[in-house]
Amino acid sequence: MRPGPKTRVTSRQLQVIWLVAQGLPSKEIAARLGVSEAAVKKHLAHLMSRYAVPNRAALVRAGIAHGILVAGPEGVTSGGPPAT
C-alpha cells in the first residue's frame, strides 16, 4: 500500500508524535529535541489538524491507524526511538 497524504510526516513530526505516544508533555518533548515548546505545540497543532483529531490520545490512535506508529507488546514504536 502506498502512503497517502495523511501518512507522510516529516522526521521532526515523527519524533514529536513518537514522544507524545510515550506520554511526554510538550515541555519535555521540547527539551529532548532541543527546540522551543512553541515549536512542539505548532507541530502538534499541524498533526492534529491533518488527522482531524481533538487531542493527543486521538493523535496517537490516528498514528497507529495510519501506520506511522506501531502498537505492540513493548508499547508504541515508530520503528525505533527518534534520533535526538
C-alpha positions in Angstrom: 0.0 0.0 0.0 1.4 3.4 -1.0 1.5 6.0 1.7 -1.3 8.6 1.4 -1.1 12.2 2.2 -2.0 11.5 5.9 0.7 9.0 6.3 3.5 11.3 5.1 5.1 13.1 8.0 8.4 14.9 8.4 11.1 13.3 10.6 10.5 16.0 13.2 6.8 15.3 13.2 7.6 11.6 13.6 9.8 12.4 16.6 7.1 14.6 18.1 4.3 12.0 17.7 6.5 9.2 19.0 7.3 11.2 22.1 3.7 12.1 22.6 2.9 8.4 22.4 5.5 7.9 25.2 3.3 10.2 27.4 5.7 13.2 27.5 4.4 16.7 27.9 5.3 19.4 25.4 7.9 21.0 27.6 9.8 17.7 28.0 9.5 17.0 24.2 11.0 20.4 23.5 13.9 19.8 25.9 14.6 16.4 24.3 14.5 17.7 20.8 16.3 21.0 21.5 13.5 23.1 20.3 11.1 25.6 21.8 7.9 24.4 23.5 6.1 26.7 20.9 7.6 24.7 18.1 6.4 21.4 19.6 2.9 22.9 20.0 3.0 24.0 16.4 3.9 20.5 15.2 1.1 19.1 17.4 -1.4 21.6 16.0 -0.4 20.7 12.5 -0.6 17.0 13.1 -4.0 17.2 14.9 -5.4 19.3 12.0 -4.0 16.9 9.4 -5.6 13.9 11.2 -8.7 15.9 12.3 -8.3 14.9 15.9 -9.1 16.9 19.0 -6.3 15.7 21.4 -3.1 13.9 21.9 -4.7 10.5 22.6 -6.7 10.7 19.4 -3.5 11.7 17.6 -1.7 8.6 18.8 -4.6 6.4 17.7 -4.6 8.1 14.3 -0.8 7.5 14.1 -1.4 3.8 14.8 -4.3 3.6 12.3 -2.3 5.2 9.6 0.8 3.1 10.2 3.0 5.9 11.5 3.2 4.3 14.9 3.1 0.6 15.7 1.4 -0.7 18.9 2.9 -3.9 20.2 3.6 -5.7 23.5 6.5 -3.4 24.3 4.5 -0.2 23.7 4.2 2.1 20.8 7.1 2.4 18.4 7.9 4.1 15.1 10.5 1.6 14.0 12.8 2.7 16.8 13.2 5.7 19.0 13.6 9.0 17.3 17.1 10.5 16.9 17.7 13.4 19.1 
